Amino acid sequence: GGSWLGADVSWPGFLWRSGAFYHALILGVLEIPRLVLNRAARRHEVPVAVGAPDAVVETPDAVVQTPDAVVETPGGTPEEQPADPGRRLFIARSLAVAGGVATAGVVGFGTTQALGDPVVKRVPVTLGKLDQRLSGYRIAVVSDIHLGPLLGRGHTERIVRMINEQEVDLVAVVGDLVDGTVDELGEAAAPLRDLVSTHGSFFVTGNHEYYSGVEPWLAELERLGVAPLRNERLRIERAGASFDLAGVNDVTGEAFRDGPDFARALDGRDTSTPVVLMAHQPVQVHEAAKHGVDLQLSGHTHGGQMFPFHLAVGLQQPVRSGLETVDGTQVYTSNGAGFWGPPVRVGAAPDITVVELRHKFAG
C-alpha cells in the first residue's frame, strides 16, 4: 500500500513540476518578443554624447570654444548610452507577468481537462473480412483509467455511466485500470460490475497492473464480471456471423513470467473471419501483424498527455493517438480516460471511444 499512499501526498509535487515546466517553456517563447521590443526601444532612443571635450571653432574674428560638440567614434557614429534601463525593466516585468498568467491558464485548463468528463469519440473501422451481418457492431474502448488517490469511485461511476449511455455491443478495457492494490482500490473499481453491453466486458493487462498485484486484480475483475483475456481468444457471434476477439498480456508481464503470447492467442483460428486484438501498448502491433490481426485496440500513450511530450511518445510507439495502419494491421490508440503523474492534460483530452466495425461495402 505504500506506493498508493505515496502518490496521495506526491501529486501536489507533480502539479508544481508541470507548472514549472510550462512556465519555463512560456518564458522561453516570450524571450523572442522581449528581444524585439528591446531592440525597438533602442532605435527610438535619442543619442546622448558621452565624454566630448569642448570643440574649438575658428571664426575670422576670434577663436570660440563650444561645449556641445559631439565626438565621433572610429565608425563615424556617435557614442550612445544603452537603452533606457527603466524601459527594459518595464518590458521584462510585463512579459514575466504575462508568462505567469499564461502558465496559470495552461495548467488550470489542463487540470480541469484531466479531472473532467472524458470525450466520447465515434470511430468507424472498415474490416475487409467482416460479414455484412456484423456491420455496425459497436465496441466501447476505454484505457488508462488509472484509479488512484485523485481518481476514485466517482471516476469509475462516470465512465460506466458514459459507456452505458452508448448502448454498445461489447466493452474493451485495454489496461492500466489501477495504481494500487485491490485492498486500496477495490471499492473504487466496484462500479465496473454495472457495465452493460450485449456480449460483455473484457480486459487485458497494462504495465501498471503488474506494479499493483496483477493476480488479485484479475480475480477481482472476474468477480465484477469483467473477463480477463490472458493470451486467449473467443468467438463473438451475431445473426449467424462471427469474428474473433483476442487479448494478449502487456509486455511488462515478461518480467513477471506473464508476458504476451501471440501464438497462443491467435494461432489455429479460422482466418476467413476477422480478429480484433486487445493489447495495451500500440508497439505490440508489429508482432500482431505477423499473426494476421485485422484491428488492434490499444492505450498506454495517454495521447502524450502534456504537450509537447507527445513528440517523445512517437519515438517508442507507432501510433500515439487515433486510428492508423501499421504493417498492414489497423491500430486504434485511445488517449485513455485518466492520467498518470501530474493531474494535467494539455493537447490530449481523455476519451472513451465507440469503435464501429463496418463491412467493406457499407456506406
C-alpha positions in Angstrom: 0.0 0.0 0.0 3.0 2.3 0.3 3.0 3.3 -3.4 -0.6 4.4 -3.4 -0.3 6.3 -0.2 2.9 7.9 -1.5 1.0 9.1 -4.6 -1.6 10.6 -2.3 0.9 13.1 -0.9 3.1 13.4 -4.0 0.6 14.7 -6.6 1.0 18.4 -5.5 4.7 18.0 -6.4 3.7 16.6 -9.8 1.4 19.6 -10.3 4.1 22.0 -9.2 6.6 20.5 -11.6 4.2 20.7 -14.5 3.6 24.3 -13.7 7.4 25.0 -13.5 7.8 23.2 -16.9 5.2 25.3 -18.7 6.4 28.5 -17.0 9.9 27.8 -18.3 8.5 26.9 -21.8 6.4 30.0 -22.0 9.2 32.3 -20.8 11.5 30.8 -23.4 8.9 31.6 -26.1 8.4 35.2 -24.7 12.2 35.8 -24.9 11.7 36.4 -28.6 9.3 39.4 -28.2 11.4 40.7 -25.3 14.5 40.9 -27.6 12.4 42.5 -30.4 10.9 45.1 -28.0 14.3 46.0 -26.5 15.8 46.5 -30.0 12.8 48.7 -31.0 13.3 50.7 -27.8 17.0 51.3 -28.6 16.1 52.6 -32.1 13.8 55.2 -30.6 16.3 56.4 -28.0 17.8 60.0 -28.6 21.6 59.6 -28.8 23.4 61.3 -26.0 27.0 62.4 -26.4 29.5 60.9 -24.0 32.7 62.4 -22.8 33.1 65.1 -25.6 35.7 67.8 -24.9 34.9 71.3 -25.8 35.5 71.8 -29.5 37.4 74.7 -30.9 35.7 76.7 -33.7 37.7 79.2 -35.6 36.0 82.3 -37.0 37.5 85.2 -38.9 37.4 87.4 -35.8 38.1 85.1 -32.9 38.5 81.7 -31.6 35.4 80.5 -29.7 35.0 77.3 -27.7 31.7 75.5 -27.9 30.6 73.0 -25.2 28.2 70.9 -27.3 30.2 69.2 -30.0 29.7 65.5 -30.5 32.7 63.2 -30.6 32.5 60.6 -33.3 33.7 57.1 -32.9 36.0 55.5 -35.4 33.0 54.1 -37.2 31.6 57.6 -37.7 28.6 57.3 -35.4 28.0 59.0 -32.0 28.8 57.0 -28.9 25.3 56.3 -27.4 24.3 55.3 -23.9 22.5 51.9 -23.6 18.7 51.9 -24.0 16.8 53.3 -21.1 17.1 50.7 -18.3 13.7 51.7 -16.9 12.1 50.8 -20.2 13.9 47.5 -20.4 12.8 46.7 -16.8 9.2 47.5 -17.7 9.3 45.2 -20.7 10.9 42.4 -18.7 8.3 42.7 -15.9 5.4 42.9 -18.3 6.5 39.7 -20.0 7.1 38.0 -16.7 3.5 38.8 -15.6 2.2 37.6 -19.0 4.2 34.4 -18.6 2.8 33.8 -15.2 -0.8 34.4 -16.3 -0.3 32.1 -19.3 1.2 29.4 -17.2 -1.7 29.6 -14.7 -4.1 29.4 -17.7 -2.5 26.4 -19.3 -2.1 24.4 -16.1 -5.6 25.4 -14.9 -7.1 24.3 -18.2 -5.0 21.1 -18.2 -6.1 20.2 -14.7 -9.8 20.8 -15.5 -9.5 18.7 -18.6 -7.7 15.8 -16.7 -10.3 15.7 -13.9 -13.3 16.4 -16.1 -15.5 14.1 -18.2 -13.8 12.1 -21.0 -14.8 13.0 -24.5 -16.8 10.3 -26.3 -15.4 9.6 -29.7 -17.0 7.6 -32.5 -14.6 5.9 -34.9 -15.8 3.8 -37.9 -13.4 1.0 -38.8 -13.8 -1.0 -42.0 -12.6 -4.6 -41.9 -12.3 -6.4 -45.2 -13.3 -9.8 -43.9 -16.2 -8.6 -41.7 -19.5 -10.3 -42.6 -22.1 -7.7 -43.6 -24.4 -9.0 -40.8 -21.9 -7.7 -38.3 -21.6 -4.3 -39.9 -22.4 -1.7 -37.3 -21.1 -3.8 -34.4 -20.0 -1.3 -31.7 -17.2 -1.7 -29.2 -16.6 0.7 -26.3 -12.9 1.1 -25.9 -11.5 2.6 -22.7 -8.0 2.5 -21.4 -5.7 4.0 -18.7 -8.4 4.7 -16.2 -5.7 4.9 -13.5 -7.7 4.7 -10.4 -5.8 6.1 -7.5 -5.7 9.0 -5.0 -7.3 11.5 -7.3 -9.4 9.3 -9.4 -11.7 7.1 -7.3 -15.1 5.5 -7.3 -16.8 8.6 -8.7 -14.4 8.4 -11.7 -15.4 4.8 -12.3 -19.1 5.6 -11.9 -18.8 8.4 -14.5 -17.1 6.1 -17.0 -19.6 3.3 -16.5 -22.5 5.8 -17.0 -21.0 7.2 -20.2 -20.4 3.8 -21.7 -23.8 2.5 -20.8 -25.4 5.6 -22.5 -23.8 4.5 -25.8 -25.7 1.1 -25.7 -22.7 -0.8 -27.2 -22.3 -4.5 -28.1 -19.1 -5.1 -26.2 -16.7 -3.2 -23.8 -12.9 -3.5 -24.1 -10.9 -2.2 -21.2 -7.3 -2.2 -22.5 -5.2 -2.0 -19.4 -3.8 0.4 -16.8 -7.0 0.3 -14.7 -5.3 0.9 -11.3 -2.4 2.4 -9.5 -2.8 0.5 -6.2 -3.8 -2.9 -4.7 -7.2 -4.5 -4.5 -7.3 -3.6 -0.8 -6.7 0.0 -1.6 -8.8 0.4 -4.7 -11.2 -2.5 -4.9 -14.1 -0.2 -3.8 -13.2 2.4 -6.4 -13.3 -0.3 -9.1 -16.6 -1.9 -7.9 -18.9 0.1 -10.3 -17.4 -1.8 -13.2 -19.9 -4.5 -12.3 -22.6 -2.2 -13.7 -21.3 -2.1 -17.2 -24.0 -3.1 -19.7 -23.4 -4.5 -23.2 -24.7 -7.2 -25.5 -21.6 -9.5 -25.3 -20.0 -8.4 -22.1 -16.9 -6.6 -20.8 -13.3 -7.8 -21.4 -9.9 -6.7 -20.0 -6.2 -7.1 -20.8 -3.3 -6.1 -18.5 -1.4 -2.9 -18.8 2.0 -2.2 -17.3 0.5 -0.7 -14.1 -1.4 -3.9 -13.2 2.0 -5.6 -12.7 3.0 -2.9 -10.3 -0.3 -3.2 -8.3 -0.7 -7.0 -7.8 -1.8 -8.5 -11.1 -3.2 -11.8 -9.9 -5.5 -10.3 -7.2 -6.7 -7.7 -9.7 -7.6 -10.2 -12.4 -9.5 -12.3 -9.9 -11.3 -9.1 -8.7 -12.2 -8.1 -12.2 -13.6 -11.6 -12.9 -15.7 -11.3 -9.8 -17.0 -7.9 -11.1 -18.0 -9.5 -14.5 -15.1 -8.1 -16.5 -13.4 -11.1 -18.2 -9.6 -11.0 -18.5 -8.2 -12.2 -21.8 -4.8 -13.7 -20.9 -3.2 -14.6 -24.2 -6.5 -16.1 -25.4 -9.4 -15.5 -27.7 -13.1 -16.2 -28.0 -15.7 -16.0 -30.8 -18.2 -13.2 -30.9 -21.4 -14.2 -32.8 -24.4 -12.2 -34.1 -27.1 -13.1 -36.6 -25.1 -16.2 -37.7 -21.9 -14.3 -38.4 -18.8 -14.1 -36.2 -15.4 -12.5 -35.6 -12.7 -13.4 -33.1 -11.9 -11.2 -30.1 -8.4 -11.9 -28.7 -6.3 -10.4 -25.9 -2.6 -10.6 -25.0 -0.8 -9.6 -21.8 1.3 -6.4 -21.7 5.0 -6.6 -22.5 5.8 -5.6 -18.9 4.5 -9.1 -17.9 7.7 -10.6 -19.3 9.5 -9.5 -16.1 6.8 -11.4 -14.1 6.8 -14.5 -16.3 3.4 -13.4 -17.6 4.3 -11.8 -21.0 2.3 -11.7 -24.2 2.0 -15.0 -26.2 0.6 -14.1 -29.6 0.8 -17.7 -30.9 -1.3 -19.0 -28.1 -3.9 -16.2 -28.6 -4.0 -16.2 -32.3 -2.7 -19.4 -34.0 -5.1 -22.1 -35.3 -8.0 -19.7 -35.8 -10.3 -19.5 -38.9 -8.5 -16.8 -40.9 -11.6 -16.3 -43.1 -13.1 -14.2 -40.3 -11.6 -11.1 -38.8 -9.9 -10.9 -35.5 -9.9 -7.9 -33.1 -7.0 -7.9 -30.7 -6.8 -6.1 -27.3 -3.2 -5.2 -26.5 -2.3 -2.4 -24.1 0.7 -0.9 -26.0 0.5 0.1 -29.7 4.0 -1.2 -30.2 2.7 -4.7 -29.9 1.2 -4.3 -33.4 4.4 -5.4 -35.0 4.0 -8.9 -33.6 0.2 -8.8 -34.0 0.6 -8.1 -37.8 2.7 -11.3 -38.2 -0.4 -13.2 -36.9 -2.8 -11.6 -39.3 -4.6 -9.3 -36.8 -7.2 -7.1 -38.6 -7.6 -4.5 -35.8 -5.7 -3.8 -32.6 -7.2 -1.8 -29.7 -4.6 -0.1 -27.5 -4.0 2.6 -25.0 -0.8 3.4 -22.9 0.3 6.6 -24.6 -2.3 8.9 -23.0 -2.1 10.7 -26.4 1.1 12.3 -25.0 -0.9 13.7 -22.0 1.0 17.0 -21.9 2.2 19.0 -24.9 5.0 18.8 -26.1 5.7 15.3 -24.6 3.6 13.8 -27.4 6.7 14.2 -29.6 8.6 11.7 -27.3 5.8 9.2 -27.5 6.4 8.7 -31.2 10.0 7.6 -30.5 8.6 4.5 -28.7 5.1 3.8 -30.0 4.0 3.6 -33.7 0.6 5.2 -33.0 0.3 8.0 -30.4 -3.5 8.6 -30.8 -6.3 7.6 -33.1 -6.5 5.1 -36.0 -3.6 4.2 -38.2 -2.4 1.3 -40.2 0.9 -0.4 -39.2 2.4 -3.3 -41.1 -1.0 -3.9 -42.7 -2.9 -4.0 -39.4 -5.2 -1.2 -38.3 -4.4 0.1 -34.8 -6.7 2.3 -32.7 -5.0 4.0 -29.8 -7.1 5.7 -27.1 -5.9 8.7 -25.2 -7.1 7.0 -22.0 -9.8 8.1 -19.6 -7.5 9.0 -16.7 -3.9 10.4 -16.2 -0.7 9.4 -14.6 1.7 11.7 -12.7 0.5 15.4 -12.9 -3.3 15.8 -12.9 -2.9 17.8 -16.1 -3.8 17.1 -19.8 -2.8 19.6 -22.5 -3.5 18.8 -26.1 -4.7 15.2 -25.3 -8.2 15.2 -23.9 -9.2 12.0 -22.0 -11.6 9.8 -24.1 -13.9 6.9 -24.3 -14.2 5.6 -27.9 -17.0 3.8 -29.6 -15.4 1.8 -32.4 -18.0 0.8 -35.0 -17.0 -2.2 -37.2 -18.1 -1.8 -40.8 -18.3 -4.2 -43.7 -16.1 -3.0 -46.6 -19.2 -2.1 -48.8 -21.1 -0.4 -46.0 -21.9 3.3 -46.6 
